[in-house]
Amino acid sequence: VMSIAGYFLKLKKRPRPSASSESDPETPQTSRTQDRKRPHTTEQVEEGEEDDSMTTQEMLSNICQRMDALATKDDIVKIQNDIQALRRTVSENIEVLEGRVFEVEAKNDQLQKEIGALKKENQTMKDTLNLQDRKIKRTEKEQNSLQQYSRRWNLRVYKVPEREKETSDDCIRKCCDIFSEKVAVAINKSDIEVAHRSGPTSSTNPRPILVRFFDRKKRDEILSNRRRLKGKGVVIGEDMTPATYKIYRDASKHSARANVWTSNGTVIAKLKNGRTLKLDIHTNVNDAFRRAMAGHENIEEVELLDSSNA
């Protein structure tokens, strides 16, 4: 580098050749023109050469700095070795990660198979439970129907004044008077098998009288004419099972109902929009009434009846 710098310095110090000779008398005008192009003083020439020399020094300094910044052969070899080592490390890590990914995928496949098997087992259990639930509901309906059938010889008479130490004969006598006088159906004591108060005692309301007839026709005749009791302070109704009575009570309290009654142990509700529903012991009354009021045709556990025949 220093030799190159010395070479450039020598070139700069060489004298510049003149464009024309001073002794040529034939070209005085050209000589004067060239003299005007040259520096007029020695100081100006020296300053110009000194400026060019400083610029060359700066260039050489920049060249030296750049060459010092260049990597040597040993540095390049070391860098190559480091790159190779890094590649090997990266390759090993990639192989480890690929192995882990393979293990995870294998476990995932196994879990998917197990999940599929569990889903099938769960669906099987759901189907079994649904079947068992349908069987239980069917059994409960059958039991309720049997219990309700055994009550088809019975009536309940509500709002009959009650006195202390009231006997069965007293209840039979009161019921016979009500049936004969207010319902206009001739009933004798011999038509009634038994009559007694039912339910817990109350200080405010008299307990209903449960009446059982020998002849079911007599009981049905009284039910057919119970409308005559309207406004007379006495109510006659069927003897319902607890499950049937619960549906009857829920339907009677609902704001959408227009009228609720029973027919041979079946609860029938007429709604304010004119639709008539036959309710089951498993009916969700609120949902059934809401859907019926909205005009839905498919209502679970509810039978739609023709209002004209209801």
C-alpha positions in Angstrom: 0.0 0.0 0.0 2.8 2.4 0.9 4.6 1.7 -2.4 1.4 2.5 -4.3 1.1 5.7 -2.4 4.8 6.6 -3.2 4.1 5.9 -6.9 1.2 8.3 -6.9 3.3 11.0 -5.1 6.1 10.7 -7.7 3.6 11.1 -10.5 2.3 14.3 -8.9 5.8 15.8 -8.5 6.8 15.4 -12.2 7.0 18.7 -14.1 4.3 19.4 -16.6 5.4 20.0 -20.2 4.7 23.4 -21.7 2.3 23.7 -24.6 4.6 25.8 -26.8 8.2 27.2 -26.7 8.8 30.8 -25.5 11.5 31.4 -28.3 9.0 30.9 -31.1 8.5 34.4 -32.5 5.9 33.4 -35.0 3.3 32.6 -32.5 3.3 35.4 -29.9 -0.5 35.5 -29.5 -0.7 31.7 -28.7 2.1 32.0 -26.2 0.3 34.9 -24.4 -2.9 32.9 -24.3 -1.1 29.8 -22.8 0.6 32.1 -20.3 -2.8 33.3 -19.1 -3.9 29.7 -18.5 -0.9 28.9 -16.3 -0.5 30.1 -12.8 1.1 33.5 -12.6 3.0 32.9 -9.3 5.1 30.1 -7.9 3.1 30.2 -4.6 -0.1 29.4 -6.5 1.6 26.4 -8.2 2.9 25.1 -4.9 -0.5 25.5 -3.3 -2.2 23.6 -6.1 0.3 20.7 -5.9 -0.1 20.7 -2.1 -3.9 20.4 -2.4 -3.6 17.5 -4.9 -1.2 15.8 -2.6 -3.6 16.0 0.4 -6.4 14.6 -1.6 -4.3 11.6 -2.6 -3.4 11.1 1.0 -7.0 11.0 2.0 -7.8 8.5 -0.8 -4.9 6.3 0.3 -6.0 6.4 3.9 -9.5 5.3 2.9 -8.0 2.5 0.8 -6.0 1.3 3.8 -9.0 1.5 6.1 -11.0 -0.6 3.7 -8.3 -3.2 3.3 -7.8 -3.4 7.0 -11.6 -4.1 7.3 -11.4 -7.0 4.9 -11.3 -10.5 6.4 -8.2 -12.7 6.0 -8.2 -16.2 4.7 -8.1 -17.6 8.2 -11.1 -15.5 9.1 -13.0 -16.8 6.1 -12.1 -20.4 7.0 -13.2 -19.9 10.6 -16.5 -18.4 9.4 -17.0 -21.3 7.0 -16.4 -23.8 9.9 -18.8 -21.9 12.1 -21.5 -22.0 9.4 -21.0 -25.7 8.9 -21.3 -26.3 12.6 -24.4 -24.1 12.7 -25.9 -26.1 9.8 -25.2 -29.4 11.6 -26.8 -28.0 14.8 -29.8 -26.8 12.9 -30.1 -30.1 11.1 -30.0 -32.0 14.3 -32.6 -29.8 15.9 -34.8 -30.2 12.9 -34.5 -34.0 13.1 -35.4 -33.8 16.8 -38.4 -31.6 16.1 -39.5 -33.9 13.2 -39.3 -36.9 15.6 -41.4 -35.0 18.2 -43.9 -34.0 15.5 -44.2 -37.6 14.4 -44.8 -38.7 18.0 -47.4 -36.0 18.5 -49.2 -37.0 15.2 -49.1 -40.6 16.3 -50.6 -39.7 19.7 -53.2 -37.5 18.0 -54.2 -40.3 15.7 -54.6 -42.6 18.7 -56.6 -40.0 20.6 -58.8 -39.4 17.5 -59.5 -43.2 17.4 -60.3 -43.2 21.2 -62.5 -40.2 20.8 -64.4 -41.8 18.0 -64.9 -44.9 20.1 -66.0 -42.8 23.0 -68.5 -41.0 20.8 -69.9 -44.2 19.5 -70.2 -45.5 23.1 -71.7 -42.2 24.2 -74.3 -42.3 21.4 -75.1 -45.9 22.3 -75.6 -44.9 25.9 -77.8 -41.9 24.8 -79.9 -44.2 22.7 -80.2 -46.6 25.6 -81.1 -43.9 28.0 -83.7 -42.4 25.6 -85.2 -45.9 25.2 -85.2 -46.4 28.9 -86.8 -42.9 29.4 -89.5 -43.7 26.8 -90.1 -47.0 28.6 -90.3 -45.3 32.0 -92.7 -42.7 30.6 -94.8 -45.4 29.0 -94.9 -47.3 32.3 -95.8 -44.2 34.2 -98.6 -43.5 31.8 -99.9 -47.1 32.1 -99.8 -47.0 35.8 -101.5 -43.6 35.9 -104.2 -44.9 33.5 -104.8 -47.9 35.7 -105.0 -45.8 38.8 -107.3 -43.4 37.0 -109.5 -46.2 35.7 -109.9 -47.4 39.3 -111.2 -43.9 40.2 -113.8 -43.9 37.4 -116.4 -44.9 40.0 -115.5 -41.9 42.2 -116.4 -38.2 42.4 -115.1 -35.3 44.5 -117.5 -32.8 45.9 -115.9 -29.5 46.8 -117.0 -26.6 49.0 -119.4 -28.6 51.2 -119.4 -27.2 54.7 -117.6 -29.5 57.2 -118.3 -30.0 60.9 -116.3 -31.7 63.6 -116.5 -35.4 64.1 -118.3 -35.8 60.8 -119.0 -39.5 59.9 -119.3 -41.3 56.6 -123.1 -41.4 56.8 -123.1 -37.7 57.3 -121.1 -37.3 54.1 -123.4 -39.7 52.2 -126.4 -37.8 53.3 -125.0 -34.4 52.3 -124.0 -35.7 48.9 -127.3 -37.3 48.2 -129.1 -34.0 49.0 -126.7 -32.1 46.6 -127.1 -34.6 43.8 -130.9 -34.7 44.1 -131.7 -31.1 44.7 -128.9 -29.1 42.9 -127.9 -31.5 40.1 -131.4 -32.9 39.6 -130.2 -36.5 39.6 -132.1 -38.9 41.8 -129.5 -40.6 44.1 -130.2 -42.8 47.1 -127.9 -43.8 49.8 -127.9 -47.3 48.4 -126.2 -46.0 45.2 -123.2 -44.8 47.2 -120.6 -47.3 48.4 -118.7 -44.9 50.6 -118.2 -41.2 51.1 -115.6 -39.4 53.3 -113.5 -36.3 53.6 -110.2 -36.4 51.8 -107.0 -34.5 52.3 -105.4 -32.6 55.2 -107.7 -30.6 57.5 -107.8 -26.8 57.0 -109.2 -24.1 59.2 -110.2 -21.9 56.3 -111.5 -24.3 53.6 -113.6 -27.5 54.0 -112.0 -30.7 52.7 -113.5 -32.2 49.6 -115.8 -35.3 49.9 -114.7 -38.4 48.0 -117.7 -40.3 46.9 -117.6 -43.9 45.4 -120.6 -45.3 43.6 -121.7 -48.8 43.1 -122.9 -48.0 39.6 -120.6 -46.0 37.3 -123.6 -44.8 35.2 -124.9 -42.9 38.2 -121.5 -41.2 38.6 -121.4 -40.3 34.8 -124.9 -38.9 34.9 -124.0 -36.6 37.8 -120.9 -35.4 35.9 -122.9 -34.8 32.8 -125.3 -32.5 34.7 -122.7 -30.7 36.9 -123.2 -27.5 34.9 -126.4 -27.0 36.9 -124.2 -26.3 40.0 -122.9 -23.0 38.4 -123.5 -20.2 40.9 -124.7 -22.5 43.7 -121.4 -22.6 45.6 -120.7 -26.3 45.1 -118.3 -27.9 42.6 -118.2 -31.5 41.4 -115.2 -33.0 39.7 -113.6 -36.3 38.8 -111.3 -38.1 41.2 -107.9 -37.6 39.7 -104.6 -39.2 40.4 -101.8 -36.9 41.8 -100.1 -36.7 38.4 -103.3 -35.8 36.6 -104.3 -33.3 39.2 -100.9 -31.6 38.9 -101.4 -31.1 35.2 -104.9 -29.9 35.8 -103.8 -27.4 38.4 -100.9 -26.0 36.2 -103.2 -25.6 33.2 -105.9 -23.9 35.3 -103.4 -21.3 36.6 -102.0 -20.5 33.2 -102.9 -17.1 31.8 -103.4 -18.4 28.3 -106.2 -20.8 29.2 -109.8 -20.0 28.6 -111.2 -23.2 30.2 -109.8 -26.4 31.7 -111.8 -29.6 32.4 -111.3 -33.4 32.7 -112.9 -36.2 30.8 -112.4 -39.7 32.1 -109.2 -38.7 33.8 -107.8 -36.8 30.8 -107.1 -33.0 31.2 -108.4 -30.9 28.3 -107.6 -27.2 28.0 -109.1 -24.6 25.7 -106.9 -21.6 25.0 -107.8 -18.0 24.4 -107.0 -18.3 20.7 -109.6 -21.1 20.3 -107.2 -24.1 20.2 -108.0 -27.1 22.4 -105.3 -29.3 23.8 -105.4 -32.7 25.3 -102.7 -32.8 28.0 -100.6 -35.7 29.2 -99.1 -36.2 32.6 -95.6 -35.5 31.1 -96.7 -32.4 29.3 -94.7 -29.2 29.9 -97.7 -26.9 30.3 -95.9 -23.6 29.8 -94.1 -24.7 26.7 -97.2 -26.4 25.2 -99.4 -23.4 25.8 -96.7 -21.0 24.4 -96.3 -23.0 21.2 -100.0 -23.5 20.8 -100.6 -19.7 21.2 -97.9 -19.1 18.6 -99.6 -21.4 16.1 -97.1 -24.3 16.1 -98.7 -27.6 14.9 -96.0 -30.0 16.3 -96.3 -29.9 20.1 -94.7 -32.8 22.0 -96.9 -34.9 24.3 -99.9 -32.7 23.4 -102.8 -33.8 21.3 -104.6 -31.1 19.3 -108.3 -31.5 19.4 -111.0 -30.0 17.2 -112.6 -27.2 19.1 -116.0 -28.0 17.7 -115.9 -31.5 19.1 -114.3 -30.5 22.4 
